Amino acid sequence: MSRFSEPQDPIFRRLNTSLSFDQRLWPYDIQGSRAHARMLAKQAIIGDNERDELLAALSAVEAELAGGTFVFEDDDEDIHMAVERRVTQLAGAVGGKLHTARSRNDQVATDVALFTRDGAGHATRAIDALAATLLDAAEAHLDWPLPGYTHLQRAQPVYLSHHLLAYVWMLLRDRERFAFAAGQTAALPLGAGALAGVNFDTDRGAVAAELGFDRVAPNSIDAVSNRDFVLDYLAAAATCATHLSRLGAELVLWSSEEFGFVTLSDAWTSGSSIMPQKKNPDAAELLRAKAPRIVAHLGALHGVMHALPLTYNKDLQEDKEHLFDAVDTLDLCLASAAGMIGGARFNRDRMSAAASDDLIAATDVADHLVKQGVPFRECHGIVAGLVRVAVDSGRCLGDLTDGELAAASARLHPPAFRALLEQRAWLESKVSEGGTSLARVREQLAAARAALAAGAG
């Protein structure tokens, strides 16, 4: 007998069902149901023989789902109802006891927490792989000069190793964010029931231990309505994807004929349908485009949760597609970034030539004057004047005459000035901690490898 006197409208059924996407939760649903059945028997809520029948049916359902032979029926609203329905078909009436002392509300929250924990783990491992690839590339190109840019204008030279290490530090921060997101899944929702707890003397601690949770959620209302851990995962994924978008953007620029700093492997590029000479950095471009997709999932779930009354509401069904797509998209982007960097061939001559414009040494000239006691702002004006003279006359700084230097400042001694314009001098002068001099870059490499190994441990 049903509470309802008429069947659901077919359009409402399409709106209401989540089976098309939540069926990927089946491994977690089976895992949680096993732990729940064992706990029910341990607490003498069901008999040991009933537990064994339920576990046998769950194993059979697991095999069908894993093998692709599970038959979904029209009345299966979601994966949880589909599993329970099939367990009952296999085990008989005892299948109806599987849902004792739990609700779909705490069941779903538990499955999503387990999925999110695994998603954070996948992301962390992919981040480690990409960071290791970047570290290897940095070590292989330790002393290769490259222009550093601000506003996409040549600013100061750096080593390619120093530039690549910037992305390693971003990724190490991303890894910390995913560790935090995983930590937020540590409280077990199962056992909270629909919202108020259950009418049985359950052992939630035993279920938590079996499923790898650190503790039980202390408040049943919060347990079924909490999706903070999904927001935390999406926030970490959004930031990580944004970092990857910056890497992708630079690979697009650097692989162009105008830059010519890098050649991407054929395995990570594609051709044109009409122009046979083209080699397009499509994978790098897609790193740019995928980032706002993941950011949008974060914003969308914040919209779902905004002003949502306690406790469970059907709105929460919308957590899954945002989470699932973000997990899949980020995993794909991290693997693609590692593949591109691993197969990239950098052009030392093109990068070195671009870093040889002696206008880049302007800051070093200003600092040279500072060391002689001239206030920095005054130095800035002196060197800016020299730059203007050089640019207006179509020359480099090194082409300025001794007389022009003397006219700018009596402290600009020509031999010392010209020594500052040697490319290696610009790079090796950056001796501050975290700077681009080789000694400091070697320190960074060692520190980054240690940090990566510590996290992996």
Buried (B, 14 or more C-beta within 10 A) or exposed (E): EEEEEEEEEEEEEEEEBBBEBBBEBBBBBBBBBBBBBBBBBBBEBBEEEBBBBBBEBBEBBBEBBEEEEBEEEEEBBBBBBBBBBBBBEBBEEBBEBBBBBBBBBBBBBBBBBBBBBBBBEBBBBBBBBBBBBBBEBBBEBBEBBBBBBEEEEBBBBBBBBBBBBBBBBBBBBBBEBBBBBBBBBBBBBBBBBBBEBBEBEBBBBBBBBBBEBEEBBEEBBBBBBBBEBBBBBBBBBBBBBBBBBBBBBBBBBBBEEEBBBBBBBEEBBEEEEEEEEEEBBBBBBBBBEBBBBBBBBBEBBEEBBEEBEEBBEEBBBBBBBBBBBBBEBBBBBBEBBBBBBBBBEBBBEBBBEBBBBBBBBBBBBBBBBBEEEBEEEEBBBBBEBBBEBBEEEEBBBBEBEEEBBEBBBEBBBBEEBBEBBBBEEBBBBBEEEEBBBBEBBEBBBEBBBEBBEEBEE
